[in-house]
Amino acid sequence: MDELSPVVVEEPDFHHRKKVAWLVFGILLIGLLVGLGYYMLVYRYYQSTDNAYVKADLTWIVPRVSGAVTELQVKDNQTVKQGQLLAVLDNRDLQARYEQSQAMVAAKQASFAVQNQNEKAAEAGVFQAQSSVDAAQASITQAQSSVETSKAELDRLQAEHVRYQQLLNDRVITQQKFESIRAQYLSAQANYQNALAAVQSAKAQYQHAVAVVYASQAQTESVKAARMQMQADLNSAKASAKFNQIDVSSSQVVAPVSGKVGNIAVRLGSRVSPQTRLMAIIPDHSVYVEANFKETQIEKMRIGQRVELTLDAYPSLTFQGKIESFAPASGATFSMMPPDNATGNFNKVVQRIPVRIAIQPHPQLDLVKPGLSVLATVDLRS
């Protein structure tokens, strides 16, 4: 009995350990199969990274003109609408400059109106001078006609004078009759000379009228050139007034977009310039997520794939998004000092590719604020 007792004790313990071993092996096998199935059916279709952050299209408010802040209409974290007044700058010097430019425009307009009248008068003078030329030309034609008429009459009377001279010598006519024909002949000579003189006078008047036309035309061109110069001066004065008006209106700083105000950097009385950042506005519906995935993760990523977003600040909330775009280069490429891999001591480092993810509408989307950390998981099957 003493020899058999150890055998009776060991046999149950051996079977027990064998069962435990098979149980553990079965559990491990089941776990392995479950893990393998999860990987094949689920895990391999997802890529995730916690190197992701909420960003937004931040709009900095910068004044166009210099001046002291006389009114500040908003506070930090206040919601504003596009066109809403944010701040007012002291614009007294700008207003004075604008009024001065307006007075300059009025003076230029008055001078331009006078120059227009001068141009009209010059054009009327050209027309009148041209009328004088036409009248002088008509006078020349008329005088030449008179010359021809008087010459014909002179030739007739000259023949009569010769004939009557012969008749007088033959004592056929009386001396009185001959003197009458002689008087007519001398009168015809005088008329002919007067007609020639009238032609010369008409030609002289014509030359004078032509000279007046040329002078009037030159004066008109000069007046037109002066008017064009005044027109340019007037346009320049109007443009200057427009610039000054814009400067006056720019003393009122308004919101270019609707959103929420933050980081107000000025106070009442602060002196600002066009290089001064007054405040920032986070535009409505402008938040997005920038996730920096490893270069080994983006092989199967495509624009439009669904992304599950979990914020570290609100781990119980899940937001949905879609891949919107991929950066054209890795993050290191855009850094201030990009790495130089052409060196003797080279260590390969997995690069990160920034991926922009649009956040889908959500009832609590206002909780998503720029700068928050995000866990982004991409569904490669979507």
Long-range contacts (C-beta under 8 A, 24 or more apart in sequence): 45-379, 45-380, 45-381, 46-377, 46-378, 46-379, 46-380, 47-293, 47-297, 47-298, 47-300, 47-301, 47-377, 47-378, 47-380, 48-375, 48-376, 48-377, 48-378, 49-291, 49-292, 49-293, 49-294, 49-297, 49-375, 49-376, 50-373, 50-374, 50-375, 50-376, 51-291, 51-292, 51-293, 51-352, 52-289, 52-290, 52-291, 52-292, 52-309, 52-357, 52-373, 52-374, 52-375, 52-376, 53-289, 53-290, 53-371, 53-372, 53-373, 53-374, 54-287, 54-288, 54-289, 54-311, 54-368, 54-369, 54-370, 54-371, 54-372, 54-374, 55-287, 55-288, 55-289, 55-290, 55-370, 55-371, 56-282, 56-283, 56-286, 56-287, 56-288, 56-370, 57-283, 57-286, 58-280, 58-281, 58-282, 58-370, 59-256, 59-257, 59-259, 59-280, 59-281, 59-282, 59-283, 60-277, 60-279, 60-280, 61-86, 61-253, 61-255, 61-256, 61-277, 61-278, 61-279, 61-280, 61-281, 62-274, 62-275, 62-276, 62-277, 62-278, 63-87, 63-89, 63-250, 63-253, 63-272, 63-273, 63-274, 63-276, 63-278, 64-246, 64-247, 64-250, 64-274, 65-89, 65-91, 65-94, 65-247, 65-250, 65-251, 65-274, 66-271, 66-272, 66-273, 66-274, 67-91, 67-94, 67-251, 67-271, 67-272, 68-269, 68-270, 68-271, 68-272, 69-266, 69-267, 69-268, 69-269, 69-270, 69-271, 69-272, 70-268, 71-268, 72-264, 72-266, 72-267, 72-268, 74-261, 74-264, 74-279, 75-261, 75-264, 76-261, 76-262, 76-263, 76-264, 77-260, 77-261, 77-262, 78-260, 78-261, 79-259, 79-260, 79-261, 80-255, 80-258, 80-259, 80-260, 80-261, 80-281, 81-255, 81-258, 82-255, 82-256, 82-257, 82-258, 83-254, 83-255, 84-254, 84-255, 85-252, 85-253, 85-254, 86-253, 86-254, 86-255, 86-261, 86-278, 86-279, 87-252, 87-253, 87-266, 87-278, 88-251, 88-252, 88-253, 89-251, 89-252, 89-253, 89-272, 90-251, 91-247, 91-248, 91-251, 94-244, 94-247, 94-248, 94-251, 95-248, 97-244, 97-247, 98-241, 98-244, 98-245, 98-247, 98-248, 101-237, 101-240, 101-241, 101-244, 102-241, 104-237, 104-240, 104-241, 105-234, 105-237, 105-238, 105-241, 108-230, 108-233, 108-234, 108-237, 109-234, 111-230, 112-227, 112-230, 112-231, 112-234, 115-223, 115-226, 115-227, 115-230, 116-227, 118-223, 118-226, 118-227, 119-220, 119-223, 119-224, 119-227, 122-216, 122-219, 122-220, 122-223, 123-220, 125-216, 125-219, 125-220, 126-213, 126-216, 126-217, 126-220, 128-216, 129-209, 129-212, 129-213, 129-215, 129-216, 130-213, 132-205, 132-209, 132-212, 132-213, 133-206, 133-209, 133-210, 133-212, 133-213, 135-209, 136-202, 136-205, 136-206, 136-208, 136-209, 137-206, 139-202, 139-205, 139-206, 140-199, 140-202, 140-203, 140-206, 142-202, 143-195, 143-198, 143-199, 143-201, 143-202, 144-199, 146-195, 146-198, 146-199, 147-192, 147-195, 147-196, 147-198, 147-199, 149-195, 150-188, 150-191, 150-192, 150-194, 150-195, 151-192, 151-195, 153-188, 153-191, 153-192, 154-185, 154-188, 154-189, 154-191, 154-192, 156-188, 157-181, 157-184, 157-185, 157-188, 158-185, 158-188, 160-184, 160-185, 161-185, 253-278, 255-281, 256-281, 257-281, 257-283, 257-284, 258-283, 258-284, 259-283, 259-284, 259-286, 260-284, 282-370, 287-359, 287-365, 287-368, 287-369, 287-370, 288-324, 288-356, 288-357, 288-358, 288-359, 289-321, 289-356, 289-357, 289-359, 289-374, 289-376, 290-354, 290-355, 290-356, 290-357, 291-354, 291-355, 291-357, 291-374, 291-376, 292-331, 292-352, 292-353, 292-354, 292-355, 293-352, 293-353, 293-355, 293-378, 294-350, 294-351, 294-352, 294-353, 295-330, 295-350, 295-351, 295-352, 295-353, 296-350, 298-326, 298-353, 298-355, 300-380, 301-326, 301-355, 301-378, 301-380, 304-382, 305-378, 305-379, 305-380, 305-382, 306-378, 306-379, 306-382, 307-357, 307-376, 307-377, 307-378, 307-379, 308-376, 308-377, 308-379, 309-357, 309-359, 309-374, 309-375, 309-376, 309-377, 310-374, 310-375, 310-377, 311-367, 311-368, 311-372, 311-373, 311-374, 311-375, 312-372, 312-373, 312-374, 312-375, 313-367, 313-372, 313-373, 314-364, 314-367, 317-364, 317-367, 319-359, 319-360, 319-362, 319-365, 319-368, 320-359, 320-360, 320-362, 321-357, 321-358, 321-359, 321-360, 321-376, 322-357, 322-358, 322-360, 323-355, 323-356, 323-357, 323-378, 324-356, 324-357, 324-358, 325-355, 325-356, 326-353, 326-354, 326-355, 326-356, 327-353, 327-354, 327-355, 327-356
